[in-house]
Amino acid sequence: MSNDKIIRIGGASGFWGESDMAVPQLLKEAREGLGLDYIVFDYLAEITMSIMARARAKNPDMGYAVDFVTAVIKPHIAEIAKQGVKLISNAGGTNPLACAATVRAIIAEAGLDLTVAVVTGDDLTGRAAEFADRKEMFSSEAFPDPQAIASINAYLGAFPVASALDRGADIVITGRCVDSAVTLGACIHEFGWSRDDLDQLAGASLAGHILECGPQATGGNFTDWESVADSMDNAGYPIAEIAGDGSFIATKAAGTGGIVNIGTIGEQMLYEIGDPQAYMLPDVACDFSDVSLSEIAPDRVKVTDATGLPAPDTYKTCATYSDGWKMVAPFFFVGEDAGRKARSFADNALKRARKKLRASNAGDYDEVLIETLGDDSHYGAFGHAAAASEVVLKIGVKHRDPKATLLLLKEATGMGLATPPGLALFSGGRPKPSPVVRLFSLLVPKSEISVSVTVGENSEPFLEPAGKPFDNSAINRPACPEKPDTADPMTEVPLIRLAWGRSGDKGDKSNIGIIPRDPDFVAWIWAALDENMVRERFAHFLQTPDNPAAVDRYFMPGTGAINFLLHDILGGGGVASLRNDPQGKSYAQILLAAPVPIPQSLAEAL
């Protein structure tokens, strides 16, 4: 392999429903001679898979990301072909063959000669009964009733994608794969990497991780949002310029808004990861702890020093299943003591509804959540708001019977003339019960899954090596910063003055990544933000706030970053949660408000 070769990959989609701005931006790069080899698209999440599974159950020709067809292929396929840019997408969802058939039909109608490939084998939904004795990989819960299963999908890797490209594919469509596989697959094909090129595989996987959320790497959800606020109407989509050694330069489409700097790339690096030294993928176990970020020019950050360990012998596999019904209703209160009024209103509405449930022997609600937004409720014991004069009240309930959830809404709205003063009802459609969709994660040996790669009309099995169980003892943990020692007088500043931060979810877990703005801040931040401090800050959300194991802390010496992993904190997470923030997206903002003691001289330098 040669380190002189560089391939440019643009990330065009971070979720199903993403803006359609990216492809025109990225094709302009190619058209104006800046060069672009691939455009990659990530549409899938666990919730998305359950939605697509229901769509396919209603119509066997559906179950894929129709946006890929309507917003990418149909309007842009002629220009894509002209520029010679290849596409890799997990738009197949639960029905990649149907997605591919639709794409082929559009190509034929346009009179173009492009080869479409499909990677299949991830869909294990029909095998639900086989997994009845498996345990949930995090909680050890028993497998749900197979009849309630909506989807089961293994997270496939990048080598099948590379195989499709090796066989001449211009467009590769997959079902569920790890988000970064669409990028790594292109790199394996271009550089001829083997499964033993672990550091290269880890580096390109990190490039895929940076690309997979689109403009989150270029100023979206950025701590310093005001620095880009005026340009995000034309937010640039990210591009990775990847070398044969796995290092890369992160940048964005020319002439677009946003920014690429150590803060934006550092935040995205830590987004939704757990142990940064064991970021498990089907092709490699990544260690991001020593990754170095350097700004080499405006909007250009060089990323180096990711390392890899051998791939595990299992695929992470996620099942989604139905588990009753939920209903969430918003109300608004205005005036003095609005929060207390809202909570009194909610309590009385619940009392009325429960009386009727008891009278009909329907059973109590499985879960109730009352949240008031506007009075610092997300900050728990550390909120600073005075008595709020306007709040949004959210009442959420779960029950086995959807009619029981509607009963609460009926009783709450029926109290409109028996409420504390200041109730303001939204004049619009009433909330409706929706199914509670839970996530069940398990590990399935690679030997139990058959992967196929279909190029054109030719389908061939793809043989995945079995691998070996991941050995945690092989991880060499870095030395942590020593507690600072100074004779200078101390003062406190909010963490946001010293660091950037971003948070996200995986099932019922949330991570919070903290990136120091300057190496001089690392030791002070580490000293202030220990596990106990973080548990206290999030005690109102944690299921077991007194359990020291509820929060894990990891140090990343390459950037001085800290990654926190908070367990059982999202009320079930995703569609299963009644929380206002079921994905932990606001948690970094909560932590960034925490005070950090630093020397007065350092504070003055800020």
C-alpha positions as CSV (number, residue, x, y, z in Angstrom):
1,M,0.0,0.0,0.0
2,S,1.1,3.6,-0.6
3,N,0.7,6.5,1.7
4,D,0.8,8.8,-1.2
5,K,-2.6,7.9,-2.3
6,I,-5.5,9.9,-0.9
7,I,-9.2,9.1,-1.3
8,R,-11.9,11.8,-0.6
9,I,-15.1,10.6,0.9
10,G,-18.1,12.9,1.7
11,G,-20.6,12.1,4.4
12,A,-24.1,13.0,3.2
13,S,-26.6,11.7,5.7
14,G,-26.7,11.1,9.5
15,F,-30.3,9.8,9.9
16,W,-33.4,9.0,8.0
17,G,-35.0,12.4,7.4
18,E,-31.7,14.3,7.0
19,S,-31.7,17.5,4.9
20,D,-31.2,17.0,1.2
21,M,-28.5,19.7,1.0
22,A,-25.5,17.4,1.1
23,V,-25.4,15.7,-2.3
24,P,-25.5,19.0,-4.4
25,Q,-22.7,20.3,-2.2
26,L,-20.5,17.2,-2.6
27,L,-21.1,16.9,-6.3
28,K,-20.0,20.5,-6.7
29,E,-16.7,19.4,-5.2
30,A,-16.3,16.9,-7.9
31,R,-17.6,19.1,-10.7
32,E,-15.2,21.9,-9.8
33,G,-12.2,19.7,-9.9
34,L,-11.7,19.5,-6.1
35,G,-12.1,15.7,-6.3
36,L,-14.5,13.3,-4.6
37,D,-14.3,9.5,-4.9
38,Y,-17.3,8.4,-2.7
39,I,-20.4,9.7,-1.0
40,V,-21.5,7.7,2.0
41,F,-25.0,7.7,3.7
42,D,-26.0,6.6,7.1
43,Y,-29.8,6.3,7.6
44,L,-30.3,3.8,10.3
45,A,-30.8,3.7,14.1
46,E,-32.5,1.0,16.2
47,I,-35.7,3.0,16.2
48,T,-35.5,3.4,12.5
49,M,-35.2,-0.3,12.0
50,S,-38.5,-0.9,13.9
51,I,-40.3,1.7,11.8
52,M,-39.0,0.2,8.6
53,A,-40.0,-3.3,9.8
54,R,-43.5,-2.2,10.3
55,A,-43.5,-0.5,6.9
56,R,-42.4,-3.7,5.2
57,A,-45.0,-5.8,7.1
58,K,-47.7,-3.5,5.6
59,N,-46.1,-3.5,2.1
60,P,-43.5,-6.0,1.0
61,D,-42.0,-3.5,-1.4
62,M,-41.2,-1.0,1.4
63,G,-39.0,-1.0,4.5
64,Y,-36.1,1.0,3.2
65,A,-35.0,4.7,3.3
66,V,-37.1,6.1,0.5
67,D,-35.2,9.4,0.9
68,F,-32.2,7.7,-0.8
69,V,-34.3,7.1,-3.8
70,T,-36.3,10.3,-4.0
71,A,-33.7,12.9,-2.8
72,V,-30.4,11.3,-4.0
73,I,-30.9,8.8,-6.9
74,K,-33.8,10.3,-8.8
75,P,-32.6,13.9,-9.0
76,H,-28.8,13.4,-9.1
77,I,-28.1,10.0,-10.7
78,A,-27.0,11.6,-14.1
79,E,-24.5,13.9,-12.4
80,I,-23.3,11.1,-10.1
81,A,-22.6,9.0,-13.2
82,K,-20.9,11.9,-15.0
83,Q,-18.6,12.7,-12.2
84,G,-17.7,9.0,-11.5
85,V,-18.6,9.2,-7.8
86,K,-19.5,6.0,-6.1
87,L,-22.2,5.7,-3.5
88,I,-22.3,3.5,-0.4
89,S,-25.4,3.5,1.7
90,N,-27.2,1.5,4.4
91,A,-30.5,2.8,3.0
92,G,-31.6,-0.8,2.5
93,G,-32.9,-0.9,6.0
94,T,-35.1,-4.0,6.4
95,N,-35.5,-4.5,2.6
96,P,-32.3,-3.8,0.8
97,L,-33.3,-5.9,-2.2
98,A,-36.4,-3.8,-2.8
99,C,-34.3,-0.6,-2.4
100,A,-31.8,-1.9,-5.0
101,A,-34.5,-2.9,-7.4
102,T,-36.0,0.7,-7.3
103,V,-32.5,2.2,-7.8
104,R,-31.8,-0.1,-10.8
105,A,-35.1,0.9,-12.4
106,I,-34.3,4.6,-12.1
107,I,-30.8,4.0,-13.6
108,A,-32.3,2.0,-16.5
109,E,-34.9,4.7,-17.1
110,A,-32.1,7.3,-17.3
111,G,-30.2,5.1,-19.8
112,L,-27.1,4.8,-17.6
113,D,-24.7,2.0,-17.2
114,L,-24.1,1.7,-13.4
115,T,-23.8,-1.5,-11.4
116,V,-25.7,-1.8,-8.1
117,A,-24.6,-4.2,-5.4
118,V,-26.5,-5.4,-2.3
119,V,-25.2,-6.7,1.0
120,T,-27.6,-9.0,2.8
121,G,-27.6,-11.3,5.8
122,D,-28.1,-8.9,8.6
123,D,-31.9,-9.5,8.9
124,L,-32.4,-12.3,11.5
125,T,-36.1,-11.4,12.3
126,G,-37.3,-14.8,11.0
127,R,-35.0,-16.6,13.4
128,A,-36.5,-15.0,16.6
129,A,-37.3,-18.4,18.2
130,E,-33.7,-19.4,17.9
131,F,-32.6,-16.7,20.3
132,A,-35.2,-17.4,23.0
133,D,-32.4,-18.6,25.4
134,R,-30.1,-15.6,24.8
135,K,-29.6,-12.9,27.4
136,E,-29.5,-9.1,26.9
137,M,-25.8,-8.2,26.7
138,F,-26.0,-5.3,29.2
139,S,-28.8,-6.2,31.6
140,S,-28.9,-10.0,31.3
141,E,-32.7,-9.8,30.9
142,A,-34.4,-12.7,29.2
143,F,-35.3,-12.6,25.5
144,P,-38.7,-11.1,24.8
145,D,-41.7,-13.0,23.5
146,P,-40.7,-13.9,19.9
147,Q,-44.3,-12.9,18.8
148,A,-43.6,-9.3,19.9
149,I,-40.4,-9.0,17.9
150,A,-40.5,-6.2,15.2
151,S,-36.9,-6.6,14.0
152,I,-33.6,-8.4,14.6
153,N,-30.5,-7.2,12.8
154,A,-26.9,-8.0,13.1
155,Y,-24.5,-5.1,12.7
156,L,-22.4,-6.2,9.7
157,G,-18.9,-4.9,8.9
158,A,-17.0,-3.3,6.0
159,F,-15.4,-6.2,4.2
160,P,-18.6,-7.2,2.4
161,V,-18.9,-3.6,1.1
162,A,-15.3,-3.8,-0.1
163,S,-16.0,-7.1,-1.8
164,A,-18.9,-5.5,-3.7
165,L,-16.6,-2.7,-4.8
166,D,-13.9,-5.2,-5.8
167,R,-16.5,-6.8,-8.2
168,G,-17.2,-3.5,-9.9
169,A,-20.1,-2.0,-8.0
170,D,-20.8,1.7,-8.5
171,I,-23.5,1.8,-5.8
172,V,-23.5,-0.4,-2.8
173,I,-26.7,-0.8,-0.7
174,T,-26.7,-2.6,2.6
175,G,-29.1,-3.4,5.4
176,R,-27.9,-2.9,8.9
177,C,-24.2,-2.5,9.2
178,V,-22.1,-0.5,11.7
179,D,-22.4,3.2,10.8
180,S,-18.7,3.5,9.9
181,A,-18.6,0.5,7.6
182,V,-19.8,2.5,4.6
183,T,-16.5,4.5,4.9
184,L,-14.2,1.7,5.9
185,G,-15.4,-0.5,3.1
186,A,-14.3,2.0,0.5
187,C,-10.9,2.3,2.1
188,I,-10.4,-1.5,2.3
189,H,-11.1,-1.6,-1.5
190,E,-9.0,1.3,-2.4
191,F,-5.9,0.5,-0.3
192,G,-6.1,-3.3,-0.4
193,W,-6.0,-3.6,3.4
194,S,-6.2,-7.0,5.0
195,R,-7.8,-8.0,8.3
196,D,-4.4,-7.8,9.9
197,D,-4.0,-4.1,9.1
198,L,-5.5,-3.2,12.4
199,D,-4.3,0.3,12.9
200,Q,-5.3,1.3,9.3
201,L,-8.8,-0.3,9.9
202,A,-9.2,1.6,13.2
203,G,-8.1,4.9,11.6
204,A,-10.6,4.7,8.7
205,S,-13.3,3.5,11.1
206,L,-12.7,6.8,13.0
207,A,-13.0,8.6,9.7
208,G,-16.3,6.9,9.2
209,H,-17.4,7.8,12.7
210,I,-16.6,11.5,12.0
211,L,-18.6,11.4,8.7
212,E,-21.6,9.4,9.9
213,C,-23.5,12.3,11.5
214,G,-23.1,14.8,8.7
215,P,-22.8,18.4,9.9
216,Q,-22.3,17.4,13.5
217,A,-18.6,17.4,12.5
218,T,-18.9,20.9,11.0
219,G,-20.6,23.0,13.6
220,G,-23.9,21.2,14.3
221,N,-24.6,20.7,18.0
222,F,-21.3,22.4,18.7
223,T,-20.6,23.8,22.2
224,D,-19.5,27.1,20.6
225,W,-22.6,27.3,18.5
226,E,-22.6,31.1,18.3
227,S,-19.4,31.0,16.3
228,V,-21.2,29.4,13.5
229,A,-24.9,30.4,14.0
230,D,-25.0,32.9,11.1
231,S,-23.8,30.3,8.6
232,M,-25.6,27.1,9.5
233,D,-28.4,27.8,7.0
234,N,-25.8,26.6,4.5
235,A,-24.1,24.1,6.8
236,G,-21.2,22.3,5.2
237,Y,-21.2,18.5,5.0
238,P,-18.0,16.7,6.1
239,I,-15.3,15.3,3.9
240,A,-12.5,12.9,4.9
241,E,-9.3,12.8,3.0
242,I,-8.0,9.4,3.9
243,A,-4.4,8.1,3.4
244,G,-3.1,4.6,3.1
245,D,-1.9,4.5,6.8
246,G,-5.5,5.2,8.0
247,S,-4.8,8.8,9.0
248,F,-7.0,11.5,7.5
249,I,-7.8,15.1,7.2
250,A,-11.3,16.2,8.2
251,T,-12.7,19.1,6.2
252,K,-16.0,20.2,4.6
253,A,-17.4,21.1,1.2
254,A,-15.9,24.3,-0.1
255,G,-17.8,27.6,0.2
256,T,-20.2,26.2,2.8
257,G,-21.1,27.3,6.4
258,G,-20.1,25.9,9.7
259,I,-16.5,25.2,10.8
260,V,-14.1,22.3,11.1
261,N,-11.7,22.6,14.1
262,I,-10.4,20.6,17.0
263,G,-13.6,21.3,18.9
264,T,-16.0,20.1,16.3
265,I,-14.0,17.0,15.3
266,G,-13.1,16.2,19.0
267,E,-16.8,16.4,20.0
268,Q,-17.8,14.1,17.2
269,M,-15.0,11.6,17.9
270,L,-16.5,11.1,21.4
271,Y,-20.1,11.1,20.3
272,E,-21.9,7.9,21.4
273,I,-18.9,5.8,22.3
274,G,-18.3,3.9,25.5
275,D,-14.9,2.6,26.4
276,P,-12.7,4.6,24.0
277,Q,-10.1,1.8,24.1
278,A,-12.6,-0.8,23.1
279,Y,-14.8,0.7,20.5
280,M,-16.0,-2.6,19.1
281,L,-16.7,-3.1,15.4
282,P,-17.0,-6.3,13.4
283,D,-13.7,-5.7,11.6
284,V,-11.5,-4.2,14.4
285,A,-11.6,-3.2,18.0
286,C,-10.6,0.5,18.0
287,D,-8.6,2.4,20.5
288,F,-9.1,6.1,20.2
289,S,-7.3,7.1,23.4
290,D,-4.1,8.3,21.8
291,V,-5.7,10.0,18.8
292,S,-4.1,13.3,18.0
293,L,-6.0,16.3,16.4
294,S,-4.2,19.2,14.8
295,E,-5.5,22.1,12.8
296,I,-3.3,22.4,9.8
297,A,-5.3,25.1,8.0
298,P,-8.7,26.7,8.3
299,D,-11.4,24.0,8.2
300,R,-8.8,21.3,8.0
301,V,-8.0,19.0,11.0
302,K,-5.5,16.2,10.7
303,V,-6.5,13.0,12.7
304,T,-3.8,10.5,13.5
305,D,-2.8,7.7,15.9
306,A,-5.9,5.5,16.1
307,T,-4.9,2.0,16.8
308,G,-6.6,-1.4,16.5
309,L,-6.9,-4.8,18.2
310,P,-8.2,-8.0,16.5
311,A,-11.9,-8.1,15.6
312,P,-14.3,-9.9,18.0
313,D,-15.9,-13.2,17.1
314,T,-19.4,-11.9,17.4
315,Y,-21.7,-9.4,15.8
316,K,-23.6,-7.0,18.0
317,T,-27.2,-7.6,17.2
318,C,-30.2,-5.5,18.1
319,A,-33.8,-6.7,18.4
320,T,-36.7,-4.3,18.7
321,Y,-40.0,-5.5,20.2
322,S,-43.4,-4.1,21.2
323,D,-44.0,-3.7,25.0
324,G,-47.4,-2.0,25.5
325,W,-48.4,1.6,24.8
326,K,-47.5,5.1,25.9
327,M,-49.1,8.5,25.7
328,V,-47.4,11.8,26.3
329,A,-49.4,15.0,26.6
330,P,-48.1,18.6,26.9
331,F,-49.8,21.4,28.8
332,F,-48.7,25.0,29.5
333,F,-48.9,27.0,32.7
334,V,-48.2,30.8,33.0
335,G,-48.0,32.9,36.1
336,E,-46.5,32.9,39.6
337,D,-45.4,29.5,40.8
338,A,-46.1,28.0,37.4
339,G,-44.2,24.9,38.2
340,R,-46.1,24.1,41.4
341,K,-49.4,24.7,39.6
342,A,-48.4,22.4,36.8
343,R,-47.4,19.6,39.2
344,S,-50.6,20.0,41.2
345,F,-52.6,19.8,38.0
346,A,-50.8,16.6,36.9
347,D,-51.2,14.9,40.3
348,N,-54.9,15.5,40.3
349,A,-55.4,14.4,36.7
350,L,-53.6,11.1,37.6
351,K,-55.7,10.6,40.7
352,R,-58.9,10.9,38.6
353,A,-57.6,8.5,35.9
354,R,-56.4,5.9,38.5
355,K,-59.8,5.9,40.2
356,K,-61.4,4.9,36.9
357,L,-58.7,2.3,36.2
358,R,-59.3,0.7,39.6
359,A,-63.1,0.8,39.0
360,S,-62.7,-1.1,35.8
361,N,-60.0,-3.5,37.1
362,A,-57.6,-2.3,34.3
363,G,-54.5,-2.2,36.5
364,D,-52.3,0.8,37.3
365,Y,-50.0,2.5,34.8
366,D,-46.8,0.7,34.2
367,E,-44.9,3.9,34.4
368,V,-45.7,7.6,35.0
369,L,-43.4,10.6,34.3
370,I,-44.2,14.2,35.1
371,E,-41.7,16.8,33.8
372,T,-41.8,20.5,34.0
373,L,-39.7,22.3,31.4
374,G,-38.6,25.8,32.1
375,D,-37.8,25.6,35.8
376,D,-34.4,23.9,35.5
377,S,-35.9,20.4,36.1
378,H,-33.1,18.8,34.0
379,Y,-30.5,20.1,36.4
380,G,-32.0,18.3,39.4
381,A,-30.6,19.5,42.7
382,F,-28.1,21.8,40.9
383,G,-30.8,24.0,39.1
384,H,-30.5,27.7,39.6
385,A,-33.9,29.0,38.3
386,A,-36.0,31.1,40.5
387,A,-39.7,30.2,40.6
388,A,-40.5,30.1,36.9
389,S,-43.4,32.1,35.7
390,E,-44.0,29.9,32.6
391,V,-43.5,26.2,32.2
392,V,-44.4,23.4,29.9
393,L,-45.9,20.4,31.7
394,K,-45.4,17.0,30.2
395,I,-47.4,14.0,31.5
396,G,-46.4,10.6,30.2
397,V,-47.8,7.2,31.0
398,K,-47.4,3.6,29.9
399,H,-50.0,0.9,30.0
400,R,-50.7,-2.5,28.4
401,D,-54.0,-1.1,27.0
402,P,-53.9,2.0,24.7
403,K,-57.3,3.0,26.0
404,A,-55.9,3.4,29.5
405,T,-53.4,5.9,28.2
406,L,-56.1,7.9,26.5
407,L,-58.0,7.9,29.8
408,L,-55.4,10.2,31.3
409,L,-55.6,12.7,28.5
410,K,-59.4,12.7,28.8
411,E,-59.2,13.3,32.6
412,A,-56.5,16.0,32.2
413,T,-58.4,18.0,29.6
414,G,-61.6,17.5,31.5
415,M,-60.0,19.4,34.4
416,G,-59.8,22.5,32.3
417,L,-62.2,24.3,34.6
418,A,-60.9,22.7,37.8
419,T,-57.3,23.6,37.5
420,P,-54.9,26.1,39.1
421,P,-55.0,29.4,37.2
422,G,-52.8,29.9,34.2
423,L,-53.5,26.7,32.2
424,A,-53.0,27.4,28.5
425,L,-54.1,24.6,26.2
426,F,-52.6,24.2,22.7
427,S,-55.3,24.3,20.1
428,G,-54.4,21.5,17.8
429,G,-54.5,17.7,17.3
430,R,-54.7,15.7,20.5
431,P,-51.8,13.3,21.3
432,K,-52.5,9.6,20.4
433,P,-51.2,6.4,22.0
434,S,-48.1,5.0,20.4
435,P,-46.5,1.6,20.8
436,V,-43.6,1.3,23.3
437,V,-40.7,-0.2,21.2
438,R,-37.9,-1.6,23.4
439,L,-34.4,-2.5,22.4
440,F,-32.8,-5.8,23.2
441,S,-29.1,-6.1,22.4
442,L,-27.3,-9.4,22.1
443,L,-24.1,-10.9,20.7
444,V,-24.4,-13.5,17.9
445,P,-21.4,-15.5,16.8
446,K,-20.2,-14.7,13.3
447,S,-20.4,-18.4,12.5
448,E,-24.2,-18.3,12.9
449,I,-24.8,-15.6,10.3
450,S,-24.7,-16.0,6.5
451,V,-23.7,-12.9,4.6
452,S,-24.2,-12.5,0.8
453,V,-23.0,-9.9,-1.7
454,T,-25.1,-9.5,-4.9
455,V,-23.5,-7.6,-7.7
456,G,-25.9,-7.0,-10.6
457,E,-27.7,-10.4,-10.8
458,N,-24.8,-12.4,-9.4
459,S,-25.1,-13.3,-5.7
460,E,-22.3,-14.9,-3.8
461,P,-21.9,-15.9,-0.2
462,F,-19.4,-13.8,1.8
463,L,-17.3,-15.8,4.2
464,E,-16.5,-13.9,7.4
465,P,-13.6,-15.3,9.5
466,A,-14.8,-16.5,12.9
467,G,-12.4,-14.2,14.9
468,K,-11.6,-14.7,18.5
469,P,-13.2,-13.5,21.8
470,F,-12.1,-10.0,22.6
471,D,-9.5,-10.0,25.3
472,N,-10.0,-7.0,27.7
473,S,-6.7,-7.8,29.4
474,A,-5.0,-6.7,26.2
475,I,-6.0,-3.1,26.8
476,N,-3.2,-1.0,28.2
477,R,-4.8,1.7,30.3
478,P,-3.1,5.1,30.2
479,A,-1.8,6.9,33.2
480,C,-4.3,9.4,34.5
481,P,-3.4,13.1,35.2
482,E,-2.0,13.7,38.6
483,K,-3.9,15.9,41.0
484,P,-2.6,19.5,40.5
485,D,-0.6,21.1,43.3
486,T,-0.5,24.9,43.5
487,A,0.0,27.6,46.0
488,D,-2.1,30.0,44.0
489,P,-5.5,31.1,45.3
490,M,-8.3,29.2,43.7
491,T,-11.6,30.2,42.1
492,E,-14.3,28.4,40.3
493,V,-15.3,28.7,36.6
494,P,-18.0,26.8,34.7
495,L,-16.7,23.8,32.8
496,I,-17.8,25.3,29.5
497,R,-15.1,27.9,29.9
498,L,-12.5,25.1,29.9
499,A,-13.9,22.5,27.6
500,W,-16.2,21.5,24.7
501,G,-18.7,18.7,25.3
502,R,-21.2,16.4,23.5
503,S,-23.4,13.6,24.6
504,G,-25.5,10.9,23.0
505,D,-27.2,7.5,23.6
506,K,-26.8,3.8,23.1
507,G,-29.9,2.0,24.3
508,D,-30.4,3.0,28.0
509,K,-26.9,4.3,28.3
510,S,-25.6,7.8,27.7
511,N,-22.1,9.0,27.1
512,I,-20.7,12.5,27.8
513,G,-17.5,13.4,26.1
514,I,-15.5,16.4,27.4
515,I,-12.7,17.9,25.3
516,P,-10.3,20.4,27.0
517,R,-9.9,23.6,25.1
518,D,-6.2,23.8,26.1
519,P,-3.7,21.2,27.5
520,D,-3.2,23.4,30.6
521,F,-6.8,22.6,31.6
522,V,-6.6,18.8,31.5
523,A,-5.4,18.0,35.0
524,W,-7.9,20.5,36.6
525,I,-10.8,19.1,34.7
526,W,-9.8,15.5,35.6
527,A,-9.5,16.4,39.3
528,A,-12.9,18.1,39.4
529,L,-15.0,15.6,37.3
530,D,-14.7,12.3,39.0
531,E,-17.4,9.6,38.9
532,N,-19.0,10.7,42.2
533,M,-19.4,14.3,41.0
534,V,-21.0,13.1,37.8
535,R,-23.4,10.7,39.7
536,E,-24.5,13.6,41.9
537,R,-25.1,15.9,38.9
538,F,-27.3,13.2,37.2
539,A,-28.8,11.5,40.3
540,H,-32.3,12.5,39.2
541,F,-32.0,10.6,36.0
542,L,-29.9,7.6,37.0
543,Q,-31.9,4.4,37.9
544,T,-29.4,3.6,40.6
545,P,-27.8,6.9,41.6
546,D,-26.1,5.4,44.8
547,N,-24.3,2.7,42.8
548,P,-20.7,3.6,42.1
549,A,-20.8,1.5,39.0
550,A,-23.5,3.7,37.5
551,V,-20.8,5.9,35.9
552,D,-17.6,4.9,34.2
553,R,-14.8,7.4,33.5
554,Y,-12.1,7.0,30.8
555,F,-9.1,9.2,30.0
556,M,-7.8,9.8,26.5
557,P,-4.3,11.3,26.7
558,G,-4.0,12.0,23.0
559,T,-6.5,14.9,23.4
560,G,-6.7,15.1,27.2
561,A,-10.4,14.2,26.8
562,I,-12.6,12.4,29.3
563,N,-15.4,10.1,28.3
564,F,-18.2,9.3,30.8
565,L,-20.5,6.4,30.3
566,L,-23.7,6.6,32.4
567,H,-25.7,3.4,32.8
568,D,-29.5,2.9,33.0
569,I,-30.1,6.7,32.7
570,L,-32.5,7.2,29.8
571,G,-35.7,5.6,31.1
572,G,-35.4,2.8,28.7
573,G,-34.1,5.0,25.9
574,G,-35.5,5.8,22.4
575,V,-39.1,5.1,21.8
576,A,-39.4,3.1,25.1
577,S,-38.7,6.3,27.2
578,L,-41.1,8.9,28.4
579,R,-38.3,11.4,29.0
580,N,-38.2,14.8,27.3
581,D,-34.7,13.8,26.3
582,P,-34.8,10.1,25.7
583,Q,-31.4,10.1,24.0
584,G,-29.3,12.1,26.4
585,K,-28.5,14.8,23.9
586,S,-28.7,17.6,26.5
587,Y,-26.5,15.9,29.1
588,A,-23.3,17.5,28.0
589,Q,-24.9,20.9,28.4
590,I,-25.9,20.0,32.0
591,L,-22.4,18.9,32.8
592,L,-20.8,21.9,31.1
593,A,-22.5,24.1,33.7
594,A,-20.7,22.4,36.6
595,P,-18.0,24.5,38.4
596,V,-14.4,23.6,38.2
597,P,-11.8,24.9,40.7
598,I,-8.8,26.4,39.0
599,P,-6.0,28.8,40.1
600,Q,-6.9,32.4,40.0
601,S,-4.1,33.1,37.6
602,L,-5.4,30.6,35.1
603,A,-8.9,32.1,35.4
604,E,-7.6,35.5,34.7
605,A,-5.9,34.2,31.5
606,L,-9.2,33.0,30.2
